Amino acid sequence: MPKKIKSIFILLVIISLVFTTGFTKMTMTPQNVYRVYLKGKSLGLIKSKASLEEYIDEKNNEIKKKYNVKKVYAPGDLDILKEITYEDNIKSNEEIYNEIKDISPFMIDGYVIKLKGLDSKTPEGKTIEGKAQTIYVLDKKVFTNAIEKTVKSFIPTEEYENYANDNQKEIEDVGKIIENIYIKNKITIKKSKIPTNTKIYQSEDELSKYLLFGTTEDQAKYTIKEGDTISDVAFNNRISVQEFLIANPNLQDENSLLSPGQEVTLGILKPQFSVVEEDHVVLREEKNYTSETRYDNDKYVGYEEVIQAGVKGENKVTQKVQKINGEMVNAVTISTEVIKEPINEIIVKGGKQTSYYGRGYGNVIATKGQWGWPASCATVSSGFGWRWGVLHDGTDIAGCGYGSNIFAAQAGTVVVSSVKSDNGQYIVIDHHNGMYTMYAHLCEGCRYVHEGDYVEKGQVIGGMGRTGAATGVHLHFAIWQGYPYRGGVALDAMQFY
């Protein structure tokens, strides 16, 4: 074949092929397919959405066994959208599955619980936004039972059951009626598909542990030694007695006996929500007597005689009390009935000075029974000790009412009368024997003494309030050996009463 004719023939063949191919594309029937997107990115086309979903379910038998579920679903960020196209580049279910299995988690049926955090304030007054939480469970009962179990950690089971069943006994003389129990945090529960790569709680015990301690990790252990008491073990390990008892539910109360070699759990509480208990309380409250000192100039200095013993009085007090996670945060006295008036102590001291040189008497540290009570009521809402990993260095007294009188526990000189972000309005008194007392959270304008003032035991120095980092009206009263927060050591004030 001549070269020119051969070239023409080849050209005609090429044109024919191009024409035939183009004609084929133009005349091909469009097909219904599905385009798969993961996190917004196209992975390709598949023939059937249903078949891919079935394939995903069939390939995840391990997930079904682990969570005891019947079905496994595609990842939540996988979208399968219908599309009409002329393309014929269709991928298999296996190809798509292999692309997504290591990128996004598969889903199963369950419940999503949203737990709103509660805002708090720093000692400087800065607001800390509460941390919101998302909890996943397969069965809603796991969550509701865990919540109830956690609540019973802060409220005795019998009291909780009587409240829940409307079976509380009326108060005949003294006692308590729970008026309300609720969770302060907002909680929402929604049935949904949940991801399998996150923590899914299947046990109410495990979830309750997390809700109490903020972790599911094992808590520290301690082996009881000879002479150990619950209060000693708790304090030495920087936890409260309440925390100790919650971590060791087999022990009934602070007086439960411990045996050498016995292993106990030590856990710092970090509750993930706030259980509020509101109570109507009627109690008998001791009313402290005051000491009256008389001087006999016929007796030498150093002579001291009690000629009338002091006898405490008694009041019947009715209060509205609020507790959060088992800790009293507010107490309001609504009525007080005097049952018995106190009888004052009368002490006679010598006033006659010795005649020889060099004789003198220094300041003596007041001991048990010689300290005046600093408030007009006696309800201790929170004692000295560790709680939630922080040392509470004083004794909180509540229920006296806003503006009620605060008294100097001993005579001394006021060294601080000021305001501080955490203490609020507060006063510190130096008793000139190495001992100091502090009175915090006084009401606005309720510091009645100034720095440099000398005060007598029992003198009114301020009014009860809720300034500073206080959740309710109360007095934070502390006794220190040495200047507070300047090398001094905080002592348990109740050991002096």
C-alpha positions in Angstrom: 0.0 0.0 0.0 1.4 3.4 -1.0 2.6 5.4 1.9 0.1 8.3 1.3 -2.9 5.9 1.2 -1.7 4.1 4.3 -1.6 7.4 6.2 -5.1 8.3 5.1 -6.3 4.9 6.2 -4.8 5.2 9.7 -6.4 8.7 10.1 -9.8 7.3 9.2 -9.5 4.5 11.7 -8.6 7.0 14.5 -11.5 9.3 13.6 -13.8 6.3 13.6 -12.7 5.2 17.1 -13.1 8.7 18.5 -16.6 9.0 17.0 -17.6 5.6 18.2 -16.4 6.2 21.8 -18.0 9.6 22.0 -21.2 8.2 20.6 -21.2 5.4 23.2 -20.8 7.9 26.1 -23.5 10.1 24.9 -25.9 7.2 24.4 -25.0 5.3 27.7 -27.9 5.2 30.2 -27.3 7.2 33.5 -27.2 5.1 36.7 -28.4 5.7 40.2 -25.5 5.2 42.6 -24.4 6.5 46.1 -21.4 8.7 46.9 -19.7 8.1 50.2 -18.3 11.0 52.2 -16.1 10.7 55.3 -15.6 13.9 57.3 -16.8 15.8 54.2 -14.3 14.1 51.8 -15.5 11.9 49.0 -14.3 8.3 49.1 -16.0 7.2 45.9 -19.2 5.6 44.6 -21.0 2.4 45.7 -24.0 0.7 44.2 -26.1 0.3 47.4 -26.3 2.2 50.6 -28.1 -0.7 52.3 -25.5 -3.2 51.3 -22.6 -1.1 52.7 -24.5 -0.7 56.0 -25.1 -4.5 56.1 -21.4 -5.1 55.3 -20.3 -2.9 58.2 -22.7 -4.7 60.6 -21.4 -8.1 59.5 -17.7 -7.2 59.9 -18.0 -6.0 63.5 -18.9 -9.1 65.5 -16.2 -8.3 68.1 -18.0 -5.0 68.9 -21.3 -6.9 69.2 -19.8 -9.3 71.7 -18.0 -6.6 73.7 -21.1 -4.5 74.2 -23.7 -7.3 73.8 -25.6 -5.5 71.1 -27.3 -6.8 68.0 -26.3 -4.1 65.4 -23.3 -2.0 64.5 -23.7 1.2 62.5 -21.6 3.3 60.2 -19.5 6.1 61.8 -21.4 9.3 62.7 -19.4 11.4 60.3 -20.0 9.1 57.3 -22.5 10.4 54.8 -24.0 8.3 52.0 -25.8 10.4 49.4 -27.7 9.3 46.3 -26.3 10.5 43.0 -27.1 10.1 39.2 -24.0 9.7 37.1 -22.5 8.3 33.8 -19.4 7.2 35.6 -18.8 3.5 36.0 -15.9 3.6 38.5 -17.8 1.9 41.3 -16.0 0.7 44.5 -16.8 -2.4 46.5 -18.1 -2.4 50.0 -14.8 -3.9 51.2 -12.8 -1.1 49.6 -14.9 1.6 51.4 -14.8 -0.3 54.7 -11.1 -0.6 54.6 -10.8 3.2 54.1 -13.0 4.1 57.1 -12.3 1.5 59.7 -9.1 3.1 61.1 -10.3 6.7 60.8 -13.7 7.0 62.4 -15.4 4.8 65.1 -18.4 2.7 64.4 -21.6 3.4 66.3 -24.0 1.4 68.4 -27.4 2.1 70.1 -27.2 3.7 73.5 -27.8 6.9 75.5 -26.0 10.2 75.6 -26.1 12.0 79.0 -25.2 15.6 79.1 -24.2 16.8 82.5 -23.9 20.6 82.8 -21.0 21.9 84.9 -21.5 24.4 87.8 -19.7 27.7 87.8 -17.5 28.5 90.9 -15.4 31.3 92.1 -11.7 31.5 93.0 -10.7 33.1 96.4 -10.0 36.3 94.3 -13.6 36.3 93.1 -12.9 35.2 89.5 -15.6 33.0 88.0 -14.5 29.5 86.8 -16.8 28.1 84.3 -18.1 24.6 85.2 -16.9 21.7 83.1 -19.7 20.1 81.1 -19.5 16.3 80.7 -20.8 13.8 78.2 -21.4 10.3 79.5 -22.3 7.2 77.4 -24.3 4.2 78.6 -26.1 1.4 76.7 -28.9 1.1 79.3 -30.5 4.1 80.8 -31.0 2.2 84.1 -27.2 2.0 84.5 -27.1 5.8 84.7 -30.2 6.2 86.9 -29.1 3.5 89.3 -25.6 5.0 89.5 -27.0 8.4 90.3 -29.1 6.9 93.1 -26.1 5.0 94.4 -24.0 8.1 94.4 -26.8 10.1 96.1 -26.9 7.5 98.9 -23.2 8.0 99.5 -24.1 11.5 100.8 -27.5 10.7 102.4 -27.9 7.7 104.6 -29.8 4.9 102.8 -32.7 4.7 105.3 -33.2 8.4 105.3 -33.2 8.5 101.5 -35.6 5.6 101.2 -38.0 7.1 103.8 -38.0 10.4 101.8 -38.4 8.6 98.4 -41.3 6.5 99.8 -42.9 9.5 101.7 -42.5 7.5 104.9 -40.7 10.0 107.2 -41.8 10.2 110.8 -43.1 13.4 112.3 -40.7 15.2 114.7 -42.0 14.7 118.3 -39.1 16.4 120.1 -35.9 16.6 118.1 -35.1 15.2 114.7 -35.0 15.9 111.0 -37.3 15.8 108.0 -35.9 15.9 104.6 -37.9 18.4 102.6 -36.2 18.1 99.2 -33.4 16.3 97.4 -32.3 17.3 94.0 -29.3 17.5 91.7 -28.2 21.0 91.1 -26.6 20.3 87.7 -28.8 20.2 84.6 -28.9 16.7 83.2 -30.3 15.6 79.8 -30.6 12.0 78.6 -31.2 11.2 74.9 -31.4 7.9 73.1 -28.9 8.0 70.3 -26.1 6.2 68.4 -22.9 6.4 70.4 -19.3 6.0 69.2 -17.4 2.8 70.2 -14.0 4.5 70.7 -15.1 6.4 73.8 -15.8 5.2 77.4 -19.1 3.4 77.5 -20.3 2.5 81.0 -22.0 -0.8 81.3 -21.8 -1.2 85.1 -23.6 1.1 87.6 -20.8 0.4 90.1 -18.1 1.6 87.8 -20.2 4.7 86.8 -21.0 5.5 90.4 -17.2 5.3 91.2 -16.5 7.8 88.5 -19.3 10.1 89.6 -17.9 10.1 93.1 -14.1 10.2 92.5 -13.8 11.6 89.0 -11.9 8.5 87.9 -12.4 4.8 87.6 -8.8 4.1 88.6 -8.2 2.1 91.9 -7.9 4.4 94.9 -4.9 4.2 97.2 -4.8 1.5 100.0 -3.7 1.7 103.6 -3.0 -1.1 106.1 -4.3 -0.5 109.6 -1.7 -0.4 112.4 -2.2 -0.9 116.1 -3.9 2.1 117.7 -5.2 3.6 114.4 -8.6 5.2 114.5 -10.7 6.3 111.5 -10.3 10.0 112.3 -6.5 9.6 112.6 -6.1 7.6 109.4 -8.3 10.1 107.5 -6.6 13.2 108.7 -3.1 11.8 108.2 -3.9 10.9 104.6 -5.5 14.3 103.9 -9.1 13.2 103.5 -12.2 13.8 105.6 -13.9 11.2 107.7 -16.9 11.4 105.3 -14.6 10.6 102.3 -13.1 7.7 104.3 -16.5 6.2 105.1 -17.7 6.6 101.5 -14.6 4.8 100.2 -15.2 2.1 102.8 -18.9 1.4 102.9 -18.4 -1.6 105.2 -17.6 0.7 108.1 -20.7 2.3 109.6 -19.4 5.5 111.3 -16.3 7.2 112.7 -16.4 5.0 115.8 -16.2 1.7 113.9 -13.4 -0.5 115.1 -10.3 -1.1 112.9 -8.1 -4.2 113.2 -4.3 -4.2 112.7 -3.6 -5.6 109.2 -7.0 -4.6 107.9 -6.7 -2.9 104.4 -8.8 0.2 103.8 -9.3 2.4 100.8 -8.2 6.1 100.7 -10.0 8.2 98.2 -10.3 12.0 97.7 -13.8 12.8 96.6 -14.3 14.7 93.4 -18.1 14.6 92.8 -19.1 15.2 89.2 -22.4 16.7 90.3 -23.9 18.4 93.3 -26.5 16.7 95.4 -28.6 19.2 97.4 -30.4 18.1 100.5 -32.8 20.6 102.2 -33.9 19.7 105.8 -36.2 20.8 108.5 -34.2 20.2 111.7 -35.2 20.5 115.4 -32.3 20.1 117.9 -31.3 20.8 121.4 -28.4 23.2 121.5 -26.2 23.9 124.5 -26.0 27.6 125.6 -22.6 28.4 127.0 -22.3 30.1 130.3 -20.0 33.1 130.9 -17.3 33.5 133.5 -17.5 36.4 135.9 -14.2 37.3 137.6 -14.1 39.0 141.0 -10.9 40.2 142.7 -10.1 39.8 146.4 -7.4 42.2 147.5 -6.8 40.3 150.6 -5.6 37.4 148.5 -2.3 37.4 146.6 -2.0 37.5 142.8 -2.0 33.9 141.7 -4.8 32.9 144.0 -7.9 31.6 142.2 -11.1 29.9 143.4 -14.3 29.0 141.6 -17.1 29.9 144.1 -19.9 29.1 141.7 -19.6 26.5 139.0 -20.8 27.3 135.6 -23.7 25.3 134.2 -24.5 25.3 130.5 -28.0 26.2 129.5 -30.1 24.5 126.7 -32.2 25.8 123.8 -34.5 24.0 121.5 -33.7 25.3 118.0 -35.6 24.9 114.7 -33.6 25.4 111.6 -33.8 25.1 107.8 -30.6 23.4 106.7 -29.1 23.0 103.3 -26.4 20.5 102.5 -24.4 20.0 99.3 -22.8 16.6 98.8 -23.3 15.8 102.5 -21.7 19.1 103.7 -23.8 21.7 105.5 -23.5 25.0 103.5 -26.3 27.0 105.1 -28.4 26.9 108.3 -31.1 29.4 109.1 -32.6 29.4 112.6 -36.4 30.0 112.4 -37.2 29.7 116.1 -35.5 29.3 119.5 -37.1 28.0 122.7 -35.2 28.4 125.9 -35.3 25.1 127.8 -32.8 26.0 130.6 -30.9 29.2 131.2 -27.2 28.9 131.8 -25.7 29.6 135.3 -22.6 31.8 135.1 -19.3 30.7 136.5 -17.9 33.0 139.3 -14.2 33.0 139.8 -12.4 34.9 142.6 -8.8 35.9 142.0 -6.3 37.5 144.2 -5.5 41.1 143.7 -2.8 41.7 146.3 0.7 42.2 145.0 3.7 40.5 146.7 6.1 42.9 148.4 9.4 41.5 147.2 11.2 42.3 144.0 11.2 40.1 141.0 8.0 38.2 141.5 5.7 38.2 138.4 3.2 36.2 136.5 3.5 35.8 132.7 0.6 35.1 130.3 -0.8 31.6 130.5 -2.3 29.8 127.5 -6.0 29.3 128.0 -6.9 25.6 128.2 -10.0 23.6 127.7 -13.0 25.2 129.2 -11.4 28.7 129.4 -12.2 29.8 125.9 -15.4 31.8 125.2 -17.7 30.6 122.4 -17.4 33.0 119.5 -21.0 33.0 118.3 -24.6 33.3 119.7 -25.5 29.8 118.5 -23.7 26.5 118.6 -24.4 24.7 115.3 -21.1 23.5 113.8 -21.7 23.2 110.1 -18.2 22.1 109.1 -15.4 21.0 111.4 -11.6 21.3 111.2 -9.9 18.8 108.9 -9.3 17.7 105.4 -12.0 17.7 102.8 -11.6 17.0 99.1 -7.8 17.3 99.3 -7.8 20.7 101.0 -7.3 21.4 104.7 -10.3 23.3 106.3 -8.3 25.2 108.9 -11.2 26.3 111.1 -14.6 25.5 112.5 -17.7 26.8 110.7 -20.6 27.9 112.9 -24.0 28.6 111.3 -27.6 29.2 112.1 -27.3 32.3 114.3 -28.6 34.6 111.5 -27.2 37.4 109.4 -25.6 40.1 111.5 -25.7 38.1 114.8 -23.0 38.9 117.3 -19.5 37.5 117.1 -17.5 37.5 120.3 -13.8 37.5 121.2 -12.9 34.0 122.4 -10.2 35.4 124.7 -8.8 38.9 125.6 -6.2 40.3 123.4 -5.2 42.9 120.8 -6.7 43.1 117.4 -3.9 42.8 114.8 -6.0 42.5 111.7 -9.4 44.1 110.9 -9.6 44.0 107.1 -11.1 42.4 104.0 -9.6 39.6 101.9 -11.0 37.8 98.8 -11.3 34.4 100.5 -11.9 35.4 104.1 -14.2 38.3 103.2 -14.5 40.7 106.2 -12.3 39.3 108.9 -10.6 39.9 112.2 -7.5 38.4 113.8 -6.7 38.8 117.6 -3.3 38.3 119.2 -3.8 36.8 122.7 -0.2 37.6 123.8 0.6 34.0 124.6 1.5 32.7 121.2 -2.1 32.0 120.4 -4.2 33.8 117.8 -7.9 33.6 116.8 -9.4 34.5 113.4 -13.1 35.4 112.6 -14.0 35.3 108.9 -16.9 36.0 106.6 -18.3 38.8 108.7 -21.1 40.9 107.2 -20.5 44.1 105.3 -19.8 46.9 107.8 -19.8 44.4 110.7 -16.2 44.8 111.9 -16.7 46.7 115.2 -13.1 46.8 116.3 -9.9 48.1 114.6 -6.3 47.2 114.5 -4.6 48.1 117.8 -7.8 47.8 119.9 -7.6 45.8 123.1 -10.6 43.5 123.5 -11.9 41.5 126.5 -13.1 37.9 126.4 -16.7 37.9 125.3 -16.7 41.4 123.8 -18.8 41.8 120.6 -16.3 42.3 117.8 -18.4 41.8 114.7 -21.5 40.4 113.0 -22.0 37.1 111.2 -22.2 37.2 107.4 -21.2 35.5 104.1 -18.6 37.8 102.6 -15.6 36.2 100.7 -15.7 32.6 99.6 -18.8 31.6 101.6 -21.8 29.7 100.3 -24.0 30.7 103.2 -24.2 32.8 106.4 -21.7 31.5 108.9 -18.6 32.2 110.9 -15.2 30.7 110.1 -13.6 30.5 113.5 -9.9 29.4 113.8 -7.4 29.1 116.6 -3.8 29.3 115.6 -0.5 28.7 117.4 1.5 31.4 115.9 0.5 34.2 113.5 -2.1 32.8 110.9 -0.5 32.0 107.5 2.8 33.5 108.6 4.5 30.5 110.2 1.6 29.7 112.5 -0.1 26.3 112.8 -3.8 25.9 112.6 -5.4 23.9 115.5 -8.7 22.2 115.9 -10.7 24.8 117.8 -13.1 22.2 119.2 -10.3 20.7 121.4 -10.5 23.9 123.4 -14.2 23.5 124.3 
